[in-house]
Amino acid sequence: MIRTALIFSFMMIVFFAQAQELSLMPVPQQVTVNGQKFRVRKDFSIAISGNANDRLYREASRFRKRLAERAVLNMPAWTVDRRNDGSMASLVIKSDHPGTVQLEMEESYSLDVKGDGIRIEAASDIGAIRGLETLFQLLSSDKDGFYFQGVSVKDKPRFAWRGLLLSQPYHFMPLDVIKRMLDAMALVKLNVLHYYISDDQAWTIESKVYPKLHQQASHGEYLTQDQVREMIGYADQRGIRVVPEVDLPGHSTAFLTAFPELASIPRKYQLQDHWGVFDPSVDPTKTRTYEVLDTLLTEVASLFKDNYFHIGGDENNGKDWARSDSIQRFMAKEGLPTTVALQNHFNKKVRDILRRSNKTVVGWDEVLMKVMNSDSARNAFESGRYDQLIHPSVPKDMVIQSWRGMEALLASAKNGYRSILSKGYYIDLVQPTSYHYLNDPYPEMNSEIIPDSEADLNRFESDITRKVKEGKRLLTPEEESLIIGGEATMWTEHVTAETLDSRVWPRTAAIAERLWSPSSVRDVPDMYRRMDRITIQLEWVGSLHIRNRTMMLRRISGQEATGPLEKVVNLIEPVKGYRRNNKGDLTKFSPYTEVVDIAIPDPRELREFNGLIDSVLLPNRSKKLNDLEREAKLWRSNHAQVLSLSASNPNLDPIVHHSASLSDLSSYVEDYVRMRRSSKKPDVAWKAKFKTELDKASAEYAHCDLGVTSALRKLLN
């Protein structure tokens, strides 16, 4: 056994050493580098064999076009057709059968790149498409031109559900924005677009059975049914499912704007323009409610061909139900003692409606979890009574999406429910990529669980963490198999079509890797190395996460040369979590064109500075001290340029403020460098002044944080 373990460890070391020669993201299950290169010429050809459908031919043609554009090759044609027999082709793709875009679709493939040719083999065309994306990431160049790096890859996903939620009601994303999002998702092998249709702010697709929905409850921003079909077809072409969500019974103001007679409380309903949790809720006691929902949900189900349909179920506060005498009488008559019990009654009726359309229902974790105090929940966890955490009447075929905590994921698996993890993948909270990357759907792989929501279900998450650190396995292999994947969530309260890309990419590529690659792939520095390369490749497929930032900065500054402004923006971050909501002054119609909207989470320049500080703190790092001194002097000289560029422009005030902080901190950094060179230790008075300056600089300003302050605090020690 010891010899076997040593052999395995050696193989894994070799595997990661080879993988780190590459910049693939996600990292494949198995990859071997052979040192060869396949040179790309203008006669690069593709042949397809086996039993392939039109989807693979179209994707192969798209690949050839992308290759020509990237390598700047004047190819005679991009189209790949059935006339090429493959005998002389540069790339031969063999697919055994056409795949179906559905849960548990066949996505495995093998890829071999040698000096004399390239071959992709897959059981289905979907797997072959995944192989094409890996091949595209292998494209490199040297003085002799472009080439594909020589490798042998055997690959398949770790989880079947690898998703990205896009909420349309808050800030609507037109079809062209969705298409570029799908192209980026395909590059990193995400396979589910969770399309969030309705909330308190809008209903966002056309309804032919109830046209007043999109006419009265959309602000005129919605996808027509033809556009919905086009979106689904575009996604299907790339092997991506589209799962719709109609959020009920809460978050229903838009629905009730069109159907006020189905509300729990009579009042005038109009679309919300603020963000948050609101009282309006559908009346679950009226027969007419289910008649309307039957017609409406059947229509939506017919548009979205995926077998899964999300019914929401989150954040229904029950206040309007409590205000309604008729609803309270109904609850007493039916023996439904709580809001959650009544909501489960509603959920089952909606599930029955959707089952007639052959849909499996997905709901947020509120549809399963009991309302209970922390002590009771912890006692149930410690005693292994997971059945006490849930409502046992919830149908077993419902899929639970855990957004509030790891507790719901554990309880789902322990009680036989399939589940999806979103807790820890809330990319709208602008947290660092490393946090998302180390967050794993399997509890055993989470040694640190960080609360990241105002509505966390973390009644015993510290106990989960403790048990994991003690080496305890919380789920059996059979229970783990019920966790079918995870989903990044892009709630767009503070995100527009202009800023969407920079909030999603490139951080979501790391989440895609967590859901595809082996669980042992957890090297954070190497993840960042590869992510800094994939961010450029994402731009190749149409993402605007880099371009739009500089464009927005030119717009608010009114100047073409923005280098000094960029220097500051690259060292600040948007405030994390829900802190931007604190003032309550932002609405659906606010201009999201401020400095905070240009700043991004986890910028590369800030990561590099943090790394510089860590290097400086090591002994015998005189060169790094020189680099730190140079950076501090640059802050001071850059501030003078910022002042010049920002004269009489109040839009740039946040940049001026944070630039002034950098300039003020620079003198302390230079002091530190001088003391290190002379082997002096900072005295108490100097430390106190430096700390005061750091405290001042680290204060939130204009919804932004100056990111360097955390690293600079290390110099105090």
Secondary structure, DSSP 4 states (H G I P E B T S, - for coil): -HHHHHHHHHHHHHHHHHHTTS--SSPPSEEEEEEEEEE--TT--EEEEES--HHHHHHHHHHHHHHHHHHT---S-----TT--STT-SEEEEEEE----STT----EEEEEETTEEEEEEEEHHHHHHHHHHHHHTEEEETTEEEEEEEEEEE--S-SEEEEEEETTTS---HHHHHHHHHHHHHTT--EEEEEEE-SS-B-B--SSSTHHHHHSSTT--B-HHHHHHHHHHHHHTT-EEEEEEEESSS-HHHHHH-GGGBSS-S------S-S-----B-TT-HHHHHHHHHHHHHHHHH--SSEEEEE------HHHHH-HHHHHHHHHHT--SHHHHHHHHHHHHHHHHHTTT-EEEEEGGGTBPP--HHHHHHHHHTT-GGGGB-TTS-TTPEEEE-S-HHHHHHHHHTT--EEE-TT-BGGG---HHHHHH--SSGGG-S-----STT---SSHHHHHHHHHTT---S-HHHHTTEEEEEEEE--TT--TTTHHHHHTTHHHHHHHHHHS-TT---HHHHHHHHHHHHHHHHHTT--TTHHHHHHHHHHHT-S--HHHHHHHTTEEEPPTTGGGTT----TTS---SHHHH--SS-HHHHHHHHHHHHHTSSS-HHHHHHHHHHHHHHHHHHHHHHHHTTT-GGGHHHHHHHHHHHHHHHHHHHHHHHHHTTPPPPHHHHHHHHHHHHHHTS-BTTEEETHHHHHGGGG-
